[in-house]
Amino acid sequence: MTQAAENLGMTTILNSDMASAEAKVTDVLKAEGFGILTQIDVQATFKKKLDVDFRPYKILGACNPKLAHQALTATSEVGLLLPCNVTLAQVGDNQVEVSFIDPIHMMSVIDDEGVVAVAEEAREKLERAFNNLQA
């Protein structure tokens, strides 16, 4: 695990292809009330926009509507930090690195008790999803 990953969130390697890893990530997030709002296929975007070959890499924007509502009710500026990102990167044959953002770290720039409480609950849910991903 890189230092940046330790500070930003949780990272693991799945022995899987990208499609299977993405399906598993989506399932464990769904079990904790998160849906995928956005999906960025970095490999395809780099090829189309820059004509650059890049390894398979996706950024998933995960959102728990209940928690997002609570956070946006506390302060509308929190929208700049939403959704919670999850990345999937091909790092070897049949190996995908999966990283989940740490909402407490992400929201630490906002000094609001309501946002802190939401970030703590989001972290608990994402940690459970992350642990289930590794099971």
CORLINMO-V383562 format. One record per backbone hydrogen bond with DSSP energy under -1.0 kcal/mol. NH is the residue of the N-H (numbers start at 0). CO is the residue of the C=O. Records with the same first field share a line. If there is no record, write none. Layout:
NH = CO + CO
This chain:
5 = 1
6 = 2
7 = 3
8 = 4
9 = 99
11 = 97
13 = 95
15 = 13
20 = 16
21 = 17
22 = 18
23 = 19
24 = 20
25 = 21
26 = 22
27 = 23
28 = 24
29 = 25
30 = 26
31 = 28
32 = 29
33 = 28
34 = 62
36 = 60
37 = 60
39 = 58
41 = 39 + 56
42 = 56
44 = 40
45 = 41
46 = 42
47 = 43
48 = 44
49 = 45
50 = 46
51 = 45
57 = 87
58 = 39
59 = 85
60 = 37
61 = 83
62 = 34
67 = 63
68 = 64
69 = 65
70 = 66
71 = 67
72 = 68
73 = 69
74 = 70
77 = 74
78 = 75
79 = 76
80 = 77
83 = 61
85 = 59
86 = 98
87 = 57
88 = 96
89 = 55
90 = 94
91 = 94
94 = 91
95 = 13
96 = 88
97 = 11
98 = 86
99 = 9
100 = 84
101 = 7
105 = 101
106 = 102
109 = 106
111 = 109
115 = 111
116 = 112
117 = 113
118 = 114
119 = 115
120 = 116
121 = 117
122 = 118
123 = 119
124 = 120
125 = 121
126 = 122
127 = 123
128 = 124
129 = 125
130 = 126
131 = 127
132 = 128
133 = 129
